[in-house]
């Protein structure tokens, strides 16, 4: 099945999602994404029938409202997007600026979808005052309405009546996790960019994150974390503490955008941490699967 991509969201784990799914336990019933972004892993899990229900959370409330609208009101959302797309023709640059200002005022999901479809590299950017300030890619008009409609309808069919949406601090989401769940985390605060993540107004404190991971360990919660990585000889982010007893693997994510622009061949690797409770739930062939990936270790 084709993976629907109605939200062109920079930082999405769409490409790595099939690999991440290899580490889901067979008995998992619910997937929880506390830092969902565009919910790429949930979408991939729905396509592969890895779980039967989902909890999709992100502190970016307009983004959660947009995904919810896609799932629950696909026809109305697609119609509104089409009207915006048609209205821009012949006046694309100024129309984008007008709609971006309107989104900052109203936070309407259909306007957000249009703005994301038009902005540079699908990159969400907020200034310190919470104003969405990304510029348009004026070479493109955004996804054509008929193609957007197909993606919206498909995503709705995958998740409708299976998902709960929330926009809370991740620590609040942790309180609802059970040992039967699988939790996937992609905190946007480290990764391989080495720079501040402008998708969020506030960062995530390392000490608080570690404290909350200890809470998950104490309650036998199975989880995976995409957290740090490396490009060439450059390493980004701080390793998580060894006493969390996490298994760390490195997954090839391809050539970095910056390396490509500079004509280099540096490959980006992203880390994936697996909790001890998760390791205990994986099938007997897990060591064989794990050995395919770079730098398998217990940290």
URTA-V569694 format. One record per residue. N is the residue number from 1. D_CENTER is the distance of its C-alpha to the mean C-alpha in whole Angstrom. Layout:
N & D_CENTER
N & D_CENTER
This chain:
1 & 20
2 & 18
3 & 14
4 & 14
5 & 12
6 & 13
7 & 11
8 & 11
9 & 8
10 & 9
11 & 7
12 & 5
13 & 6
14 & 8
15 & 11
16 & 11
17 & 10
18 & 13
19 & 14
20 & 12
21 & 14
22 & 17
23 & 17
24 & 17
25 & 20
26 & 22
27 & 23
28 & 20
29 & 20
30 & 17
31 & 13
32 & 12
33 & 8
34 & 10
35 & 7
36 & 5
37 & 4
38 & 5
39 & 5
40 & 5
41 & 7
42 & 9
43 & 10
44 & 11
45 & 13
46 & 14
47 & 16
48 & 17
49 & 19
50 & 17
51 & 17
52 & 19
53 & 17
54 & 14
55 & 13
56 & 10
57 & 10
58 & 9
59 & 12
60 & 12
61 & 14
62 & 14
63 & 11
64 & 11
65 & 15
66 & 14
67 & 12
68 & 15
69 & 17
70 & 16
71 & 16
72 & 20
73 & 21
74 & 20
75 & 24
76 & 25
77 & 21
78 & 22
79 & 26
80 & 25
81 & 22
82 & 25
83 & 28
84 & 26
85 & 25
86 & 29
87 & 30
88 & 29
89 & 31
90 & 33
91 & 32
92 & 28
93 & 28
94 & 30
95 & 28
96 & 25
97 & 26
98 & 28
99 & 24
100 & 22
101 & 25
102 & 25
103 & 21
104 & 22
105 & 25
106 & 24
107 & 20
108 & 21
109 & 18
110 & 20
111 & 20
112 & 17
113 & 16
114 & 19
115 & 18
116 & 15
117 & 16
118 & 19
119 & 18
120 & 18
121 & 15
122 & 13
123 & 12
124 & 12
125 & 15
126 & 17
127 & 20
128 & 22
129 & 23
130 & 20
131 & 21
132 & 18
133 & 20
134 & 19
135 & 21
136 & 22
137 & 22
138 & 25
139 & 26
140 & 24
141 & 24
142 & 21
143 & 20
144 & 23
145 & 24
146 & 25
147 & 21
148 & 19
149 & 21
150 & 21
151 & 17
152 & 17
153 & 20
154 & 18
155 & 15
156 & 17
157 & 19
158 & 17
159 & 16
160 & 19
161 & 21
162 & 18
163 & 16
164 & 16
165 & 14
166 & 14
167 & 14
168 & 15
169 & 15
170 & 14
171 & 17
172 & 18
173 & 16
174 & 17
175 & 21
176 & 20
177 & 19
178 & 22
179 & 23
180 & 22
181 & 18
182 & 15
183 & 13
184 & 10
185 & 9
186 & 7
187 & 9
188 & 9
189 & 12
190 & 14
191 & 12
192 & 14
193 & 15
194 & 18
195 & 18
196 & 17
197 & 13
198 & 14
199 & 11
200 & 13
201 & 17
202 & 17
203 & 16
204 & 16
205 & 19
206 & 19
207 & 22
208 & 21
209 & 18
210 & 20
211 & 22
212 & 20
213 & 19
214 & 23
215 & 23
216 & 20
217 & 23
218 & 26
219 & 25
220 & 24
221 & 20
222 & 19
223 & 15
224 & 13
225 & 12
226 & 10
227 & 12
228 & 15
229 & 16
230 & 19
231 & 20
232 & 24
233 & 26
234 & 23
235 & 21
236 & 19
237 & 18
238 & 20
239 & 21
240 & 20
241 & 24
242 & 26
243 & 27
244 & 24
245 & 25
246 & 21
247 & 21
248 & 20
249 & 19
250 & 18
251 & 16
252 & 17
253 & 15
254 & 17
255 & 19
256 & 18
257 & 18
258 & 21
259 & 23
260 & 23
261 & 24
262 & 27
263 & 28
264 & 27
265 & 26
266 & 24
267 & 21
268 & 18
269 & 17
270 & 14
271 & 15
272 & 14
273 & 16
274 & 18
275 & 19
276 & 23
277 & 23
278 & 20
279 & 23
280 & 26
281 & 24
282 & 23
283 & 26
284 & 29
285 & 28
286 & 25
287 & 27
288 & 27
289 & 24
290 & 23
291 & 26
292 & 24
293 & 22
294 & 23
295 & 24
296 & 24
297 & 25
298 & 25
299 & 25
